Amino acid sequence: MRATKATASSIVLAVCGAAANLACTNFDREDRIEDMRVLAVRMEPPEILYSPLFLQPAAQRPPGFPLPTVDVQLEFFAFDPRGGRVETSVQLCPDNAEDNSCRIYDPSDDVAAEPPAARDELAALLTPVVTESEIAADATPIGRVLPATATWHLTPPVIDFFIDDDNRGNPIPSIFPQTPRVVVEARNLDIVEPAEVQKERAFKRLPISIDLTSPELPPSVVEDLAEGLGITLCEAPIPDEEFLEQGRASCLERRLPNHNPGLLGFKIEPDPEQMSEGYLSDVAPDLGIGSLLRADPGALIAVTPVFTPDASEQYQVISFDIDTSKIILLNRVEDLACTWYSTRGDVSASLTALQQRDALGVTWRLPFEAQAGERDSMVLVVLDQRGGTAVGEITVEYR
C-alpha cells in the first residue's frame, strides 16, 4: 500500500544520508498523482445517528414513533492521469467481515439471515457495485474518474443490521459507534504491464452512533436514559469558551450529526512569502472549489483554503473513565487537516494543519518543461476527526 511506501521511503532516505555508498530505491511520492489514485471518499451525511428505539427488537417497538430512512450520497475522488478504461467497485463492509480489507467478504449469508423485507436493501449496500467507464481526454481535474457517485438508503432494517445483537437477538446498547467500512477500488483496465500501478483500494469509516438526545422520544424517556448512564442533560447551551478549553463537560448538549467541512474555495496569495495565517473564513474566495487558470510554465501559485465560519465544529465525546469506571463527557473542537496533491510540479507542503504551522496555505511551483496547451491539477483533501471530508482542485492550462 502507498502508506507503506511512504514509511519505507523516509527510512531509506535516512539511511542514504548516513551511508552514501548504499544503493537506494526511489519510492512513489505521496503528494504526486502519476497513476491510479483514490484520494478521498466523501459522504453526505458523514455520520448517522440512530434513535434509542433501535435498542428494542423491531417487533417490540412502541407504535407512533416512526423511524426515518437516511439517504447517504457517496462521492469518491479517483484519478489516473494516464487515462484509459476504468472499473470501479463500491461496497459497504461491516466490522465483522471475515477479511479486514473486504477482499473475500461474501454478504450472502448475512443477507439471508435478515428478515425478507430487508434483504434487497441490504444486498444493495453489501454487494459490490461495479461500474466501467473511460477517463475523458479533457477530464478536469486531470485524470478524474467519472461517474463517481452513488446513493445508499439506510432504512430502519439496515440500521438494525449494523447494531450488534446478543445471542438471543436483542440489540446490545453501546455508547461507542458502529463503524462499517466504505470500500472503493479503482482499476485501470488498459494497464497490463506488471511493473505499473493498475489499481488502488481506499477505505473510509461510516460512523453509526446512538443519539442519547433523540428528539423522536418523549423528553422524560430521554432523561431516564441519560440518568441510567450517569449523564446529565444540559439545560442551557455550553459557552463557546468552555469548548475552546476542550476539557471535561458537566452535561450533554443536544447531539448534532457531523457535517462535512464547508470548503468555499481558495484565496490567491499576492506574496508567497507572507501567507495568510490561521483559519481563513472572513474573506471571499478568489477561486471556487473547482477552478481553471491559465499560467506560464514555472510559475509559482500561492493559495490558502477558504472555509465557512462553521466548518470547524464544536462537538462532545462520550468516553469512559477507567479509574472511576464511569461514563464521562468531553468538549472538543474539530481540527481540519489539509492534504495536497499535484499531477506535476512541486507543492510546498503535502500536509497543512494549524497544530503544525501557522498557515494552511501552500505554494505550487509549476513545471518548467510544460508545453503550451497542456494541463496540470492540484487537489486539496480536507478532513476533520469525525469522518467529514471536503475536496477542492485547481487546474492550470499552460500558455
RODO-2510 file (C-alpha; in nm, 4 decimals, decimal comma):
residues 399
     n   res          X          Y          Z
     1     m     0,0000     0,0000     0,0000
     2     r     0,1124     0,3589    -0,0540
     3     a     0,1305     0,4335     0,3170
     4     t     0,3894     0,1580     0,3436
     5     k     0,5818     0,3078     0,0537
     6     a     0,5885     0,6458     0,2246
     7     t     0,7113     0,4982     0,5524
     8     a     0,9763     0,2944     0,3772
     9     s     1,0802     0,5998     0,1788
    10     s     1,1566     0,8042     0,4898
    11     i     1,3608     0,5176     0,6343
    12     v     1,5592     0,4664     0,3142
    13     l     1,6298     0,8382     0,2791
    14     a     1,7657     0,8481     0,6327
    15     v     1,9900     0,5506     0,5622
    16     c     2,1059     0,7012     0,2314
    17     g     2,2004     1,0231     0,4028
    18     a     2,4145     0,8362     0,6540
    19     a     2,5832     0,5996     0,4080
    20     a     2,6216     0,7306     0,0559
    21     n     2,7660     0,4030    -0,0716
    22     l     2,4350     0,2172    -0,0248
    23     a     2,2128     0,1544    -0,3272
    24     c     1,8873     0,3448    -0,2734
    25     t     1,5402     0,2885    -0,4195
    26     n     1,3121     0,5652    -0,5472
    27     f     0,9688     0,5362    -0,3865
    28     d     0,6468     0,6991    -0,5050
    29     r     0,5789     1,0497    -0,3770
    30     e     0,2637     1,0593    -0,1685
    31     d     0,1782     1,4060    -0,2988
    32     r     0,2133     1,3145    -0,6683
    33     i    -0,0720     1,1842    -0,8846
    34     e     0,1076     0,9808    -1,1514
    35     d    -0,1005     0,6645    -1,1759
    36     m    -0,4211     0,5284    -1,0254
    37     r    -0,5023     0,7113    -0,7020
    38     v    -0,8126     0,7163    -0,4822
    39     l    -0,7607     1,0334    -0,2802
    40     a    -1,0900     1,0737    -0,0967
    41     v    -1,4325     0,9306    -0,0274
    42     r    -1,6949     1,1877     0,0691
    43     m    -2,0340     1,1058     0,2179
    44     e    -2,3288     1,3336     0,2847
    45     p    -2,4126     1,2995     0,5670
    46     p    -2,0769     1,1750     0,7011
    47     e    -2,2333     1,0348     1,0206
    48     i    -2,5568     0,8507     1,1002
    49     l    -2,7366     0,8995     1,4317
    50     y    -2,9955     0,6438     1,5383
    51     s    -3,2726     0,6617     1,7949
    52     p    -3,2570     0,4658     2,1220
    53     l    -3,5719     0,2937     1,9941
    54     f    -3,3358     0,0730     1,7917
    55     l    -3,2233    -0,0814     2,1218
    56     q    -3,5554    -0,2669     2,1270
    57     p    -3,6203    -0,5520     1,8818
    58     a    -3,8232    -0,4252     1,5865
    59     a    -4,1338    -0,6234     1,6824
    60     q    -4,1368    -0,4738     2,0348
    61     r    -4,1069    -0,1051     1,9475
    62     p    -4,3955     0,1148     2,0578
    63     p    -4,6264     0,2433     1,7829
    64     g    -4,6425     0,6106     1,6979
    65     f    -4,2671     0,6685     1,6700
    66     p    -4,1770     0,6265     1,3013
    67     l    -3,8075     0,5806     1,2323
    68     p    -3,6600     0,7658     0,9338
    69     t    -3,4674     0,6423     0,6317
    70     v    -3,1363     0,8237     0,5815
    71     d    -3,0173     0,8717     0,2240
    72     v    -2,6373     0,8800     0,2058
    73     q    -2,4845     1,0462    -0,1003
    74     l    -2,1459     0,8914    -0,1761
    75     e    -1,8773     1,0519    -0,3933
    76     f    -1,5277     0,9187    -0,4433
    77     f    -1,2351     1,1053    -0,5942
    78     a    -1,0189     0,8757    -0,8068
    79     f    -0,7611     0,9935    -1,0592
    80     d    -0,5358     0,8449    -1,3235
    81     p    -0,3553     1,0993    -1,5488
    82     r    -0,2675     0,8176    -1,7898
    83     g    -0,6316     0,7901    -1,8982
    84     g    -0,7907     0,4657    -2,0084
    85     r    -1,0851     0,2426    -1,9235
    86     v    -1,1508     0,2206    -1,5512
    87     e    -1,3512    -0,0273    -1,3458
    88     t    -1,4708     0,1000    -1,0084
    89     s    -1,6189    -0,1028    -0,7259
    90     v    -1,8043     0,0388    -0,4225
    91     q    -1,9166    -0,1652    -0,1213
    92     l    -2,0217    -0,1145     0,2405
    93     c    -1,8459    -0,3727     0,4554
    94     p    -1,9486    -0,4464     0,8191
    95     d    -1,6976    -0,4551     1,1036
    96     n    -1,7364    -0,8289     1,1449
    97     a    -1,6442    -0,9181     0,7864
    98     e    -1,4122    -1,2149     0,7530
    99     d    -1,1382    -1,0040     0,5985
   100     n    -1,0452    -0,6518     0,7103
   101     s    -0,9949    -0,5378     0,3527
   102     c    -1,3299    -0,6891     0,2382
   103     r    -1,1475    -0,8739    -0,0393
   104     i    -1,3139    -1,2054     0,0396
   105     y    -1,6301    -1,0882     0,2151
   106     d    -1,9368    -1,2690     0,0819
   107     p    -2,2528    -1,0955     0,2109
   108     s    -2,4950    -1,3705     0,1047
   109     d    -2,5115    -1,5384     0,4483
   110     d    -2,5588    -1,2059     0,6282
   111     v    -2,8326    -1,1036     0,3867
   112     a    -3,0128    -1,4403     0,4129
   113     a    -3,0154    -1,4155     0,7936
   114     e    -3,2156    -1,0910     0,7908
   115     p    -3,5954    -1,0539     0,7569
   116     p    -3,7131    -1,0967     0,3944
   117     a    -3,8314    -0,7354     0,3722
   118     a    -3,4773    -0,6104     0,4410
   119     r    -3,2784    -0,8388     0,2124
   120     d    -3,2918    -0,6339    -0,1069
   121     e    -3,1966    -0,3175     0,0831
   122     l    -2,9018    -0,4907     0,2486
   123     a    -2,7832    -0,6562    -0,0699
   124     a    -2,7679    -0,3147    -0,2386
   125     l    -2,5220    -0,1986     0,0291
   126     l    -2,3176    -0,5116     0,0965
   127     t    -2,2766    -0,6362    -0,2615
   128     p    -2,0067    -0,4507    -0,4590
   129     v    -2,1484    -0,2157    -0,7229
   130     v    -1,9168    -0,2336    -1,0244
   131     t    -1,9084     0,0362    -1,2926
   132     e    -1,6933     0,0622    -1,6041
   133     s    -1,6147     0,3963    -1,7664
   134     e    -1,3442     0,5760    -1,9629
   135     i    -1,1474     0,8751    -1,8412
   136     a    -1,2250     1,1675    -2,0705
   137     a    -0,9288     1,3129    -2,2589
   138     d    -1,0170     1,6603    -2,1248
   139     a    -1,1072     1,5468    -1,7717
   140     t    -1,0683     1,8305    -1,5214
   141     p    -0,9092     1,7908    -1,2768
   142     i    -0,6590     1,5844    -1,4727
   143     g    -0,7498     1,2150    -1,4911
   144     r    -1,0680     1,2354    -1,2802
   145     v    -1,2610     0,9084    -1,2924
   146     l    -1,6328     0,9554    -1,3637
   147     p    -1,9040     0,8654    -1,2829
   148     a    -1,8134     0,8692    -0,9161
   149     t    -2,1374     0,8933    -0,7216
   150     a    -2,3855     0,6584    -0,5581
   151     t    -2,6805     0,6817    -0,3202
   152     w    -2,7376     0,4427    -0,0339
   153     h    -3,0686     0,4169     0,1509
   154     l    -3,0188     0,3355     0,5182
   155     t    -3,3664     0,2186     0,6144
   156     p    -3,4567     0,1106     0,9703
   157     p    -3,3937    -0,2602     0,8856
   158     v    -3,0480    -0,1623     0,7581
   159     i    -2,9693     0,0215     1,0834
   160     d    -3,0908    -0,2856     1,2736
   161     f    -2,8406    -0,4962     1,0811
   162     f    -2,5420    -0,2837     1,1840
   163     i    -2,6279    -0,2748     1,5560
   164     d    -2,4713    -0,5703     1,7363
   165     d    -2,7070    -0,8290     1,8879
   166     d    -2,6590    -1,0698     2,1756
   167     n    -2,7063    -1,4454     2,1363
   168     r    -3,0827    -1,4035     2,1826
   169     g    -3,1152    -1,1461     1,9060
   170     n    -3,1527    -0,8445     2,1336
   171     p    -2,9653    -0,5235     2,0377
   172     i    -2,6645    -0,4503     2,2579
   173     p    -2,6549    -0,0925     2,3947
   174     s    -2,3263     0,0854     2,3274
   175     i    -2,2094     0,4437     2,3681
   176     f    -1,9473     0,3770     2,1006
   177     p    -2,0343     0,3941     1,7284
   178     q    -2,0533     0,1133     1,4799
   179     t    -1,8031     0,1870     1,2033
   180     p    -1,8672    -0,0125     0,8843
   181     r    -1,6140     0,0496     0,6085
   182     v    -1,6872     0,2054     0,2736
   183     v    -1,4561     0,0255     0,0293
   184     v    -1,3706     0,1787    -0,3083
   185     e    -1,1461     0,0133    -0,5656
   186     a    -1,0464     0,1716    -0,8970
   187     r    -0,8719    -0,0421    -1,1592
   188     n    -0,7264     0,0788    -1,4896
   189     l    -0,8211    -0,1927    -1,7395
   190     d    -0,5768    -0,0666    -2,0022
   191     i    -0,2678    -0,1187    -1,7841
   192     v    -0,1213    -0,4644    -1,8353
   193     e     0,2471    -0,4002    -1,7570
   194     p     0,3148    -0,5700    -1,4194
   195     a     0,5604    -0,3003    -1,3127
   196     e     0,2944    -0,0276    -1,3370
   197     v     0,0258     0,0534    -1,0812
   198     q    -0,3039    -0,0821    -1,2104
   199     k    -0,5430    -0,0366    -0,9179
   200     e    -0,5865     0,1158    -0,5750
   201     r    -0,8261     0,0450    -0,2873
   202     a    -0,9429     0,3011    -0,0339
   203     f    -1,1371     0,2682     0,2896
   204     k    -1,3488     0,5104     0,4881
   205     r    -1,5482     0,4615     0,8068
   206     l    -1,9171     0,5491     0,8289
   207     p    -1,9905     0,6166     1,1991
   208     i    -2,3351     0,4936     1,3062
   209     s    -2,3943     0,6251     1,6594
   210     i    -2,6728     0,6231     1,9134
   211     d    -2,8347     0,9610     1,9797
   212     l    -2,8988     0,9829     2,3524
   213     t    -3,0739     1,3179     2,2998
   214     s    -3,3036     1,1926     2,0237
   215     p    -3,5986     1,4275     1,9549
   216     e    -3,8003     1,1248     1,8414
   217     l    -3,8566     1,0239     2,2049
   218     p    -4,0523     1,1992     2,4812
   219     p    -3,8236     1,4193     2,6976
   220     s    -3,8960     1,2061     3,0031
   221     v    -3,7708     0,8918     2,8260
   222     v    -3,4532     1,0713     2,7150
   223     e    -3,3896     1,1971     3,0687
   224     d    -3,4399     0,8490     3,2155
   225     l    -3,1985     0,7020     2,9610
   226     a    -2,9334     0,9635     3,0368
   227     e    -2,9788     0,9219     3,4120
   228     g    -2,9332     0,5478     3,3789
   229     l    -2,5946     0,6101     3,2179
   230     g    -2,4950     0,8676     3,4787
   231     i    -2,5184     1,1561     3,2297
   232     t    -2,6758     1,4950     3,2949
   233     l    -2,8537     1,6715     3,0084
   234     c    -2,7759     2,0408     2,9596
   235     e    -3,0498     2,2877     3,0436
   236     a    -2,8685     2,5704     2,8613
   237     p    -2,6029     2,5826     2,5852
   238     i    -2,2416     2,5424     2,6957
   239     p    -2,0464     2,8688     2,6440
   240     d    -1,8079     2,8703     2,3483
   241     e    -1,5096     2,9421     2,5724
   242     e    -1,5638     2,6133     2,7544
   243     f    -1,5467     2,4256     2,4247
   244     l    -1,2256     2,6050     2,3323
   245     e    -1,0676     2,4707     2,6525
   246     q    -1,1501     2,1182     2,5263
   247     g    -1,1829     1,9630     2,8702
   248     r    -1,4413     1,7713     3,0723
   249     a    -1,8055     1,8647     3,0227
   250     s    -2,0559     1,8716     3,3059
   251     c    -2,3583     1,7971     3,0855
   252     l    -2,4593     1,6594     2,7457
   253     e    -2,5833     1,9073     2,4855
   254     r    -2,8326     1,8276     2,2117
   255     r    -2,6483     1,5834     1,9853
   256     l    -2,5984     1,7083     1,6301
   257     p    -2,4593     1,4932     1,3479
   258     n    -2,1253     1,5816     1,1992
   259     h    -2,1187     1,7870     0,8788
   260     n    -1,8597     1,7869     0,6048
   261     p    -1,6220     2,0848     0,6307
   262     g    -1,7544     2,3852     0,4398
   263     l    -1,4770     2,4497     0,1862
   264     l    -1,5644     2,7552    -0,0258
   265     g    -1,2547     2,7788    -0,2430
   266     f    -0,9128     2,9433    -0,2394
   267     k    -0,7591     3,2839    -0,1771
   268     i    -0,4782     3,3717    -0,4177
   269     e    -0,1897     3,4995    -0,2062
   270     p    -0,0242     3,8087    -0,3600
   271     d     0,3000     3,7470    -0,1692
   272     p     0,4104     3,3826    -0,1279
   273     e     0,6448     3,4971     0,1495
   274     q     0,3519     3,6350     0,3519
   275     m     0,0853     3,3632     0,3518
   276     s    -0,2399     3,4158     0,5410
   277     e    -0,2278     3,2751     0,8906
   278     g    -0,4898     3,0858     1,0840
   279     y    -0,8319     2,9626     0,9839
   280     l    -0,9453     3,1707     0,6865
   281     s    -1,3219     3,2266     0,6772
   282     d    -1,3705     3,6037     0,6727
   283     v    -1,2803     3,6676     0,3074
   284     a    -1,4442     3,5877    -0,0244
   285     p    -1,2524     3,3204    -0,2181
   286     d    -1,0782     3,4243    -0,5394
   287     l    -1,1215     3,0737    -0,6828
   288     g    -1,4048     2,8240    -0,6396
   289     i    -1,3561     2,4640    -0,5295
   290     g    -1,3142     2,3657    -0,8955
   291     s    -1,1254     2,6273    -1,0979
   292     l    -0,9305     2,6531    -1,4243
   293     l    -0,6433     2,9013    -1,4595
   294     r    -0,4041     2,9935    -1,7394
   295     a    -0,0410     3,0226    -1,6334
   296     d     0,3145     3,0101    -1,7653
   297     p     0,5388     2,7067    -1,7129
   298     g     0,7482     2,7500    -1,3998
   299     a     0,5060     2,9965    -1,2412
   300     l     0,4586     2,9982    -0,8635
   301     i     0,0968     2,9865    -0,7439
   302     a     0,0254     3,0574    -0,3769
   303     v    -0,3185     2,9759    -0,2339
   304     t    -0,4891     2,9385     0,1034
   305     p    -0,8161     2,7456     0,1504
   306     v    -1,1222     2,9489     0,2487
   307     f    -1,3876     2,7883     0,4704
   308     t    -1,7304     2,8731     0,6026
   309     p    -1,7216     3,0116     0,9596
   310     d    -1,8750     2,6901     1,0977
   311     a    -1,6544     2,4434     0,9056
   312     s    -1,4659     2,3590     1,2273
   313     e    -1,7453     2,2347     1,4545
   314     q    -1,7834     2,2019     1,8285
   315     y    -1,8848     1,8563     1,9468
   316     q    -1,8878     1,6304     2,2509
   317     v    -1,7340     1,2894     2,3038
   318     i    -1,8875     1,0255     2,5293
   319     s    -1,5996     0,8363     2,6842
   320     f    -1,5251     0,6024     2,9732
   321     d    -1,3009     0,6798     3,2687
   322     i    -1,1219     0,3571     3,3590
   323     d    -1,0097     0,4879     3,7001
   324     t    -1,3614     0,5702     3,8187
   325     s    -1,5483     0,3193     3,5961
   326     k    -1,7843     0,5971     3,4926
   327     i    -1,9015     0,7462     3,1657
   328     i    -1,7632     1,0961     3,1114
   329     l    -1,8255     1,3753     2,8632
   330     l    -1,5558     1,5724     2,6810
   331     n    -1,5851     1,9002     2,4911
   332     r    -1,3968     1,9106     2,1621
   333     v    -1,3422     2,1458     1,8652
   334     e    -1,2602     1,9969     1,5255
   335     d    -0,9188     2,0445     1,3712
   336     l    -0,9032     2,0488     0,9919
   337     a    -0,6170     1,8691     0,8170
   338     c    -0,5398     1,9706     0,4576
   339     t    -0,3606     1,7221     0,2306
   340     w    -0,2314     1,8494    -0,1045
   341     y    -0,1583     1,6559    -0,4256
   342     s    -0,0469     1,7561    -0,7750
   343     t    -0,0055     1,5862    -1,1123
   344     r     0,3223     1,7711    -1,1787
   345     g     0,5250     2,0465    -1,0187
   346     d     0,6069     2,0812    -0,6503
   347     v     0,3725     2,1695    -0,3651
   348     s     0,5492     2,3319    -0,0691
   349     a     0,3816     2,1065     0,1895
   350     s     0,1855     1,7837     0,1442
   351     l     0,0045     1,8330     0,4785
   352     t    -0,1018     2,1571     0,6463
   353     a    -0,2744     2,1764     0,9832
   354     l    -0,2800     2,4555     1,2379
   355     q    -0,1287     2,2330     1,5066
   356     q     0,1858     2,2005     1,2949
   357     r     0,2227     2,5502     1,1479
   358     d     0,0595     2,8936     1,1432
   359     a    -0,0802     2,8746     0,7890
   360     l    -0,2959     2,6266     0,5969
   361     g    -0,1946     2,7501     0,2526
   362     v     0,0735     2,6224     0,0130
   363     t     0,2701     2,7289    -0,2898
   364     w     0,2661     2,5288    -0,6130
   365     r     0,5686     2,5607    -0,8390
   366     l     0,4594     2,4609    -1,1880
   367     p     0,6956     2,2516    -1,4012
   368     f     0,9282     2,4482    -1,6319
   369     e     0,9157     2,1833    -1,9048
   370     a     0,5372     2,2069    -1,9577
   371     q     0,4169     2,2837    -2,3109
   372     a     0,1510     2,5331    -2,4186
   373     g    -0,1960     2,3770    -2,4043
   374     e    -0,1017     2,1073    -2,1504
   375     r    -0,2751     2,0946    -1,8150
   376     d    -0,1909     2,0026    -1,4569
   377     s    -0,4021     1,9861    -1,1435
   378     m    -0,3547     2,0386    -0,7717
   379     v    -0,6087     1,8641    -0,5476
   380     l    -0,6859     1,9513    -0,1844
   381     v    -0,8479     1,6980     0,0508
   382     v    -0,9747     1,8363     0,3840
   383     l    -1,0534     1,6011     0,6739
   384     d    -1,1941     1,6541     1,0217
   385     q    -1,1643     1,3997     1,3039
   386     r    -1,5155     1,2601     1,2610
   387     g    -1,5196     1,1442     0,9003
   388     g    -1,6045     1,4778     0,7412
   389     t    -1,4414     1,5391     0,4020
   390     a    -1,4174     1,8246     0,1527
   391     v    -1,2335     1,8319    -0,1802
   392     g    -1,1216     2,1238    -0,3965
   393     e    -0,8995     2,1489    -0,7015
   394     i    -0,7190     2,3985    -0,9204
   395     t    -0,6339     2,3069    -1,2800
   396     v    -0,3772     2,5060    -1,4777
   397     e    -0,3621     2,5288    -1,8586
   398     y    -0,0221     2,6440    -1,9798
   399     r     0,0181     2,9459    -2,2056
***
